[in-house]
Amino acid sequence: MMKFDVLIVGGGLAGGTLALALEPLGLKVAMVEAITDEQRHASPAGDRALALARGSVDIFEQLGIWPSVSKHATPIKTIHVSDKGHFGKTRLSATELGVDSLGHVITARYLEMAIADLCRQRQIEIMCPAKVTGLNTEATAIKVELANHGKSTHCQSRLVVAADGGNSQIRQWVGIGYEVNDYHQKALVANISTEIPHDYVAFERFTETGPLAMLPLQASRCAMIWTHGEKNAGEMLALAPHAFEASLQDTFGWKLGRLKLEGKVKAFPLCLIRAQRLFAERVALVGNAAHQLHPVAGQGFNLGLRDVVALARLLESQNHHGGDPGAFTMLEKYAKARASDHNRTIGFSHGLIDLFVPSTIPVTLGRNLGLMVLDHLPTVKHWFARHAMGMAEDS
Ligand SMILES: Cc1cc2nc3c(=O)[nH]c(=O)nc-3n(C[C@H](O)[C@H](O)[C@H](O)COP(=O)(O)OP(=O)(O)OC[C@H]3O[C@@H](n4cnc5c(N)ncnc54)[C@H](O)[C@@H]3O)c2cc1C
């Protein structure tokens, strides 16, 4: 039977990045992924745009991932936040904060494929397509059952990392409970070509249906992420392209001139899923398996990446001292190290939704005053910007 120190279940963004972070440590690491690279490349979900915080770009640079993806990434130089039909608005600018960009936007597919390619180049042991179908925790290791081309095989690992996404089965098998907050909303996602260049501005506009983000992409295009209630989303998806464009234009306005749809609009159901614990015996949770967030604040993967770095650092130190990579004390340290960032980031994202859901006049007034205050109070604005840039930990 194959034996590993660390078995990563899930080769998405979190699992793949963790594999790359662990590769130089000299541990025996393997990654199991259920779908092939071709399936991932063809997946419509790959069209979603990711806003990468500055902190995430720094991590990608340290891991040697950034050179492979930077050519696909567009810097955000300004964030423009506004409330449709109301007076409040605020701008956060990189120059004002003394940085060259507030973050970058990249189409998820480019990042996923670059990480998968790097994992292969660095000769990380990858079992793909293979699916973990069961676990059995023993005193010194976990026995893992895999289904591979219809055949059942086994391996064992001293630590299993669940990077298997928001509906993590590993989380369920090891008895870690989770909380779900269904927003009964869908994010409508599409690429939009704009008549006027975006000038590297990311727009976040709070509208009567829900938040609308227009993130800068390459070649005078923007990534639209527009949140609607479930019923409304269904109606929007049924619209002919020109009617959808007219509705988008009416909601967003003319700051970028005429807006045109490029390709189809895709819908993603939105809910907050949060694991009640980050570890079980010889198992750690990272990325969406630990927390799946609403994309309104663009924080989901940024937070997951910080899980990956924290776990990799602890494993490095454990390995340095010849310790067990699945040791309870190390997993406890991992959970402790991540607690405040999780509370702060999940609270920040969820709070934004509460504040900006279609709402009553007092809340609208409150948030407009909030945006105005934000614009005139540099300290608060900097606090907001540091959250948006994924650097709140440093503040
Ligand atoms: C519309 C939208 C916009 C977003 N925008 C942003 C943004 O701007 N910024 C940001 O930071 N985040 C954003 N996110 C969130 C981000 O996309 C996710 O946080 C991130 O993709 C999660 O990565 P992951 O690797 O944890 O999970 P996943 O991407 O779900 O990967 C899990 C992997 O595990 C595999 N798997 C599952 N079960 C098994 C098994 N039993 N055996 C083997 N393999 C298995 C799956 O095939 C999959 O490849 C957005 C999300 C959406 C939907």
The ligand as an SDF file (V2000), in Angstrom:
LIG
                    3D

 53 58  0  0  0  0  0  0  0  0999 V2000
  -19.0570   33.6230   -8.6970 C   0  0  0  0  0  0  0  0  0  0  0  0
  -17.8880   33.4880   -7.7740 C   0  0  0  0  0  0  0  0  0  0  0  0
  -16.9730   34.5170   -7.6610 C   0  0  0  0  0  0  0  0  0  0  0  0
  -15.8970   34.4090   -6.7760 C   0  0  0  0  0  0  0  0  0  0  0  0
  -15.0450   35.4580   -6.6660 N   0  0  0  0  0  0  0  0  0  0  0  0
  -14.0150   35.3660   -5.7980 C   0  0  0  0  0  0  0  0  0  0  0  0
  -13.0930   36.4480   -5.6740 C   0  0  0  0  0  0  0  0  0  0  0  0
  -13.2230   37.4800   -6.3320 O   0  0  0  0  0  0  0  0  0  0  0  0
  -12.0490   36.3180   -4.8010 N   0  0  0  0  0  0  0  0  0  0  0  0
  -11.8880   35.1900   -4.0290 C   0  0  0  0  0  0  0  0  0  0  0  0
  -10.9400   35.1450   -3.2530 O   0  0  0  0  0  0  0  0  0  0  0  0
  -12.7400   34.1620   -4.1390 N   0  0  0  0  0  0  0  0  0  0  0  0
  -13.7930   34.2110   -4.9910 C   0  0  0  0  0  0  0  0  0  0  0  0
  -14.6450   33.1610   -5.1320 N   0  0  0  0  0  0  0  0  0  0  0  0
  -14.3990   31.9500   -4.2930 C   0  0  0  0  0  0  0  0  0  0  0  0
  -13.3940   30.9930   -4.9280 C   0  0  0  0  0  0  0  0  0  0  0  0
  -13.7780   30.6560   -6.2420 O   0  0  0  0  0  0  0  0  0  0  0  0
  -13.3090   29.7370   -4.0510 C   0  0  0  0  0  0  0  0  0  0  0  0
  -13.0290   30.1250   -2.7270 O   0  0  0  0  0  0  0  0  0  0  0  0
  -12.2270   28.7680   -4.5040 C   0  0  0  0  0  0  0  0  0  0  0  0
  -12.3790   28.4080   -5.8460 O   0  0  0  0  0  0  0  0  0  0  0  0
  -12.2710   27.5070   -3.6240 C   0  0  0  0  0  0  0  0  0  0  0  0
  -11.2070   26.6600   -3.9480 O   0  0  0  0  0  0  0  0  0  0  0  0
  -11.0370   25.2630   -3.2050 P   0  0  0  0  0  0  0  0  0  0  0  0
   -9.8320   24.6340   -3.8070 O   0  0  0  0  0  0  0  0  0  0  0  0
  -11.1090   25.4120   -1.7400 O   0  0  0  0  0  0  0  0  0  0  0  0
  -12.3500   24.4270   -3.5880 O   0  0  0  0  0  0  0  0  0  0  0  0
  -12.8810   23.8680   -5.0660 P   0  0  0  0  0  0  0  0  0  0  0  0
  -12.4880   24.8420   -6.0890 O   0  0  0  0  0  0  0  0  0  0  0  0
  -14.2810   23.5500   -4.8250 O   0  0  0  0  0  0  0  0  0  0  0  0
  -11.9980   22.5570   -5.2560 O   0  0  0  0  0  0  0  0  0  0  0  0
  -12.3160   21.3400   -4.6430 C   0  0  0  0  0  0  0  0  0  0  0  0
  -11.7220   20.2250   -5.5060 C   0  0  0  0  0  0  0  0  0  0  0  0
  -11.8560   18.9820   -4.8000 O   0  0  0  0  0  0  0  0  0  0  0  0
  -12.2090   17.9700   -5.7390 C   0  0  0  0  0  0  0  0  0  0  0  0
  -12.8830   16.9120   -4.9670 N   0  0  0  0  0  0  0  0  0  0  0  0
  -14.0490   17.0110   -4.2630 C   0  0  0  0  0  0  0  0  0  0  0  0
  -14.3240   15.8670   -3.6410 N   0  0  0  0  0  0  0  0  0  0  0  0
  -13.3170   15.0010   -3.9530 C   0  0  0  0  0  0  0  0  0  0  0  0
  -13.0460   13.6460   -3.6020 C   0  0  0  0  0  0  0  0  0  0  0  0
  -13.8490   12.9340   -2.7930 N   0  0  0  0  0  0  0  0  0  0  0  0
  -11.9280   13.0540   -4.1100 N   0  0  0  0  0  0  0  0  0  0  0  0
  -11.0860   13.7560   -4.9110 C   0  0  0  0  0  0  0  0  0  0  0  0
  -11.2980   15.0550   -5.2640 N   0  0  0  0  0  0  0  0  0  0  0  0
  -12.3950   15.6610   -4.7830 C   0  0  0  0  0  0  0  0  0  0  0  0
  -13.1190   18.6900   -6.7350 C   0  0  0  0  0  0  0  0  0  0  0  0
  -13.1550   18.0110   -7.9690 O   0  0  0  0  0  0  0  0  0  0  0  0
  -12.4520   20.0460   -6.8430 C   0  0  0  0  0  0  0  0  0  0  0  0
  -11.4850   20.1080   -7.8600 O   0  0  0  0  0  0  0  0  0  0  0  0
  -15.7350   33.2330   -5.9950 C   0  0  0  0  0  0  0  0  0  0  0  0
  -16.6360   32.1810   -6.1300 C   0  0  0  0  0  0  0  0  0  0  0  0
  -17.7140   32.3080   -7.0000 C   0  0  0  0  0  0  0  0  0  0  0  0
  -18.6880   31.1550   -7.1170 C   0  0  0  0  0  0  0  0  0  0  0  0
  1  2  1  0
  2  3  1  0
  2 52  2  0
  3  4  2  0
  4  5  1  0
  4 50  1  0
  5  6  2  0
  6  7  1  0
  6 13  1  0
  7  8  2  0
  7  9  1  0
  9 10  1  0
 10 11  2  0
 10 12  1  0
 12 13  2  0
 13 14  1  0
 14 15  1  0
 14 50  1  0
 15 16  1  0
 16 17  1  0
 16 18  1  0
 18 19  1  0
 18 20  1  0
 20 21  1  0
 20 22  1  0
 22 23  1  0
 23 24  1  0
 24 25  2  0
 24 26  1  0
 24 27  1  0
 27 28  1  0
 28 29  2  0
 28 30  1  0
 28 31  1  0
 31 32  1  0
 32 33  1  0
 33 34  1  0
 33 48  1  0
 34 35  1  0
 35 36  1  0
 35 46  1  0
 36 37  1  0
 36 45  1  0
 37 38  2  0
 38 39  1  0
 39 40  1  0
 39 45  2  0
 40 41  1  0
 40 42  2  0
 42 43  1  0
 43 44  2  0
 44 45  1  0
 46 47  1  0
 46 48  1  0
 48 49  1  0
 50 51  2  0
 51 52  1  0
 52 53  1  0
M  END
$$$$
